[in-house]
Amino acid sequence: MLVPRQKAPELTVDTLAHGPFRLAAEKPERMTLICFYRGLHCPICATYLKELERLTPSFAERGVTTIAISSDDRDRATAMADKIGASHLRIGFGLPLADARQWGLYLSTSRGKTSIGIEEPALFSEPGVFLLKPDQTVYYLSIQSMPFVRPNFSELLQALDFIIKNDYPARGEYVGEV
């Protein structure tokens, strides 16, 4: 189980237009936002990533780098990038499912074609959003077992303003006896 204030697992994936993404080499001013998404087959992911694409410059103004990652192959990731008009948001692909598990992501099996007529992969990860400090420790995490009800990126930006202004610490770090 990933815990705030503890180091996140290593993460390396290819991206469509920015070379390899290596978490260990990421040097944000304040944080890195990683948005794991289900894949091209998910219409909710496309809507969600459009919003992250739109707000990526606002995250950058706050010293936060962004990347969206799935286990899709390059062709499917390219189709998603085209669908959302990605120009600011880095799109990572080829996430090994063993790595997805290390990050605490839930895995699902295919149910065939989705409502938009795209075949689900045989196995894929469900969504997760992470904010990581420059030392790769977890600041915030939200993991979903379903494609629905994800963190709101506009609200996350407002929270970042509060976090920055008040030097607010990561919460949920206690792992001792209860």
Residue, then its C-alpha position, 0 to 999 in steps of 0.5 A: m500500500l502506498v502511503p503519503r510521505q513515503k517514496a513512490p515506486e520507480l516508474t519508467v514509461d515511453t511518451l509520445a512526444h517527450g522521450p522516456f518518462r523516468l520518475a527518478a529523473e523528474k525535476p518539478e519545482r513543486m510536484t509531479l501530477i501522474c494521472f493513470y487512465r484506463g485507455l483509449h476504450c474509455p470515454i470517461c478517460a477522454t473527457y477527463l484527460k481533455e480537462l487535464e490537458r486544458l489545465t496543464p498550463s495552470f498546473a505548470e504555473r504552480g510548479v507542477t508537471t503533468i503526465a497521463i499514463s496507460s497500459d495502451d500501446r503507442d497506436r492507442a495512446t496516439a489515438m487518445a492524444d489526438k482525441i483530446g488534442a494533447s499539446h501540453l499534457r505528456i502522454g505515456f504508454g506501455l505501463p506494465l501491469a506489474d508496475a500498475r499493481q505496485w502503484g496500487l491500481y486496480l486491474s480489470t478484465s475486458r468486457g468486449k467493446t465499450s459504449i463508443g465501440i472500442e475493444e477493451p484490452a484483455l487486462f488494463s488498470e483502473p484510474g489513479v491520480f497522484l501528486l508526488k514531491p520532487d523527492q518522489t514521495v507521495y503527497y496525495l493519491s486517489i485510486q479508483s476501482m471504477p471509471f466513475v467519480r474521479p478527482n476534479f482537476s479544478e478543485l485540485l488547483q485550488a487545493l494546490d494554492f492553499i497547499i503552497k500558501n500554507d506549506y501544508p503537509a501531506r496527510g494520511e501518513y500514519v501507519g502505526e498501531v490503532 
